[in-house]
């Protein structure tokens, strides 16, 4: 119990904030760059149900 009181003293009560509200997620520069990079991929599924990523620029090569 003593550790619980110590943590409460350091971090405050666990019931802080609105737990019913949505989580606010802020995007930083690294995350924006990651999303731009991932947007160049398309997820494909083969006949066995396996998922894999293919670059969108290479999709037209498969169709030709």
DOLO-773925 format. One record per residue: residue in one letter; residue number from 1; z, y, x of N, C-alpha, C, O, CB in turn. Coordinates in pm, whole numbers, always signed. Glycine has a CB too. Layout:
BEGIN
A,NUM,Z,Y,X,Z,Y,X,Z,Y,X,Z,Y,X,Z,Y,X
...
END
This chain:
BEGIN
X,1,+0,-119,+81,+0,+0,+0,+0,+126,+86,-57,+229,+48,+120,-1,-93
X,2,+63,+118,+199,+72,+238,+282,-67,+286,+325,-92,+406,+329,+159,+211,+405
X,3,-157,+192,+357,-293,+232,+397,-365,+301,+282,-440,+397,+304,-373,+109,+443
X,4,-342,+253,+162,-404,+317,+46,-362,+462,+36,-446,+549,+12,-368,+243,-83
X,5,-238,+489,+54,-188,+627,+48,-245,+710,+163,-275,+828,+145,-35,+628,+51
X,6,-258,+648,+280,-313,+720,+394,-460,+757,+367,-502,+869,+396,-301,+634,+522
X,7,-536,+662,+313,-676,+691,+282,-688,+797,+172,-776,+883,+177,-749,+563,+240
X,8,-600,+790,+75,-603,+890,-31,-572,+1028,+25,-630,+1128,-18,-502,+854,-143
X,9,-482,+1033,+120,-448,+1161,+182,-569,+1215,+261,-599,+1334,+255,-325,+1145,+275
X,10,-637,+1127,+334,-750,+1170,+416,-874,+1205,+333,-935,+1309,+355,-784,+1062,+515
X,11,-910,+1117,+237,-1037,+1130,+166,-1024,+1182,+23,-1124,+1216,-39,-1104,+999,+163
X,12,-905,+1189,-28,-886,+1234,-165,-892,+1117,-263,-914,+1002,-223,-991,+1338,-202
X,13,-871,+1147,-390,-873,+1042,-492,-1012,+980,-504,-1113,+1047,-481,-828,+1098,-627
X,14,-1015,+854,-539,-1143,+783,-553,-1216,+825,-680,-1335,+798,-692,-1121,+633,-554
X,15,-1150,+888,-772,-1211,+924,-899,-1276,+1062,-898,-1294,+1122,-1004,-1108,+918,-1007
X,16,-1311,+1113,-780,-1375,+1244,-773,-1519,+1236,-819,-1585,+1134,-799,-1367,+1300,-631
X,17,-1568,+1342,-880,-1708,+1351,-917,-1738,+1288,-1052,-1652,+1223,-1112,-1792,+1286,-814
X,18,-1858,+1308,-1099,-1903,+1256,-1226,-1972,+1122,-1202,-2087,+1118,-1159,-1999,+1356,-1297
X,19,-1904,+1013,-1231,-1962,+882,-1206,-2065,+842,-1310,-2145,+751,-1286,-1854,+778,-1201
X,20,-2066,+909,-1425,-2163,+877,-1530,-2295,+950,-1507,-2397,+912,-1566,-2106,+914,-1666
X,21,-2296,+1053,-1425,-2416,+1131,-1402,-2509,+1064,-1301,-2467,+971,-1231,-2379,+1270,-1353
X,22,-2634,+1110,-1294,-2729,+1052,-1199,-2695,+1091,-1055,-2633,+1195,-1030,-2872,+1096,-1232
X,23,-2736,+1008,-962,-2714,+1035,-821,-2822,+1132,-775,-2941,+1109,-799,-2716,+903,-738
X,24,-2782,+1238,-709,-2876,+1336,-659,-2917,+1293,-519,-2833,+1277,-431,-2815,+1480,-659
X,25,-3048,+1274,-499,-3099,+1229,-370,-3186,+1339,-313,-3286,+1378,-373,-3178,+1095,-384
X,26,-3149,+1388,-197,-3226,+1494,-134,-3314,+1435,-24,-3267,+1356,+59,-3132,+1602,-76
X,27,-3441,+1472,-25,-3535,+1422,+74,-3537,+1512,+197,-3542,+1634,+186,-3677,+1411,+13
X,28,-3532,+1449,+313,-3542,+1524,+437,-3682,+1504,+495,-3764,+1433,+438,-3432,+1480,+538
X,29,-3709,+1566,+608,-3843,+1561,+669,-3881,+1419,+709,-3996,+1380,+691,-3848,+1652,+791
X,30,-3787,+1342,+762,-3817,+1205,+802,-3855,+1121,+683,-3948,+1040,+691,-3697,+1144,+874
X,31,-3785,+1139,+573,-3814,+1060,+453,-3950,+1098,+395,-4023,+1012,+347,-3704,+1080,+349
X,32,-3984,+1225,+398,-4116,+1268,+351,-4226,+1205,+436,-4328,+1160,+383,-4128,+1422,+354
X,33,-4207,+1202,+567,-4306,+1142,+656,-4319,+992,+628,-4430,+939,+630,-4267,+1165,+803
X,34,-4208,+925,+603,-4212,+783,+570,-4288,+758,+441,-4369,+665,+434,-4071,+727,+559
X,35,-4263,+839,+340,-4332,+822,+213,-4482,+847,+227,-4562,+778,+164,-4273,+916,+109
X,36,-4520,+944,+309,-4663,+967,+334,-4726,+847,+401,-4837,+807,+367,-4683,+1093,+419
X,37,-4656,+789,+498,-4707,+672,+568,-4719,+553,+473,-4820,+482,+475,-4617,+637,+687
X,38,-4617,+531,+392,-4620,+417,+300,-4722,+435,+188,-4767,+336,+129,-4482,+396,+240
X,39,-4759,+558,+158,-4857,+580,+52,-4997,+536,+94,-5086,+528,+10,-4859,+727,+13
X,40,-5017,+506,+222,-5147,+459,+269,-5162,+308,+253,-5266,+252,+290,-5168,+497,+414
X,41,-5060,+241,+199,-5065,+96,+180,-5075,+61,+32,-5025,+134,-54,-4941,+30,+242
X,42,-5138,-50,+5,-5146,-106,-130,-5087,-247,-123,-5115,-321,-30,-5295,-109,-184
X,43,-5005,-282,-221,-4943,-415,-223,-5037,-512,-293,-5080,-488,-406,-4803,-412,-293
X,44,-5069,-621,-225,-5157,-724,-280,-5076,-851,-301,-4975,-873,-234,-5279,-751,-184
X,45,-5120,-934,-394,-5056,-1063,-422,-5161,-1171,-414,-5266,-1160,-478,-4985,-1063,-561
X,46,-5135,-1276,-336,-5233,-1385,-326,-5211,-1487,-436,-5124,-1470,-521,-5225,-1452,-189
X,47,-5290,-1594,-435,-5285,-1695,-541,-5155,-1773,-542,-5121,-1836,-643,-5401,-1790,-528
X,48,-5081,-1772,-431,-4952,-1843,-423,-4835,-1752,-462,-4720,-1798,-463,-4931,-1897,-282
X,49,-4862,-1627,-494,-4757,-1535,-533,-4693,-1460,-418,-4593,-1391,-437,-4652,-1608,-605
X,50,-4750,-1472,-297,-4697,-1398,-182,-4747,-1255,-186,-4863,-1229,-219,-4738,-1467,-50
X,51,-4659,-1161,-151,-4694,-1020,-149,-4715,-974,-6,-4641,-1014,+85,-4584,-936,-218
X,52,-4815,-892,+15,-4839,-835,+145,-4902,-698,+129,-4956,-666,+24,-4929,-927,+230
X,53,-4895,-619,+234,-4945,-482,+230,-5079,-474,+302,-5099,-535,+408,-4844,-383,+293
X,54,-5170,-398,+243,-5301,-374,+303,-5323,-223,+303,-5294,-155,+204,-5416,-448,+224
X,55,-5373,-172,+413,-5404,-28,+417,-5513,+2,+317,-5610,-73,+305,-5447,+17,+560
X,56,-5499,+112,+245,-5598,+150,+144,-5734,+174,+208,-5837,+151,+145,-5552,+275,+70
X,57,-5736,+220,+332,-5863,+245,+400,-5937,+115,+431,-6058,+116,+452,-5839,+323,+529
X,58,-5865,+3,+434,-5927,-126,+464,-5964,-204,+338,-6029,-308,+349,-5834,-209,+550
X,59,-5924,-158,+221,-5956,-229,+98,-6105,-234,+72,-6157,-337,+28,-5887,-164,-20
X,60,-6175,-126,+99,-6318,-125,+73,-6392,-221,+165,-6499,-270,+129,-6374,+16,+89
X,61,-6337,-250,+284,-6399,-345,+376,-6396,-486,+320,-6489,-564,+343,-6329,-341,+512
X,62,-6288,-521,+246,-6278,-654,+187,-6379,-674,+75,-6432,-784,+57,-6138,-678,+134
X,63,-6406,-567,+1,-6495,-578,-114,-6641,-586,-75,-6722,-638,-151,-6473,-462,-207
X,64,-6677,-535,+43,-6818,-531,+86,-6863,-666,+131,-6979,-683,+171,-6838,-431,+197
END
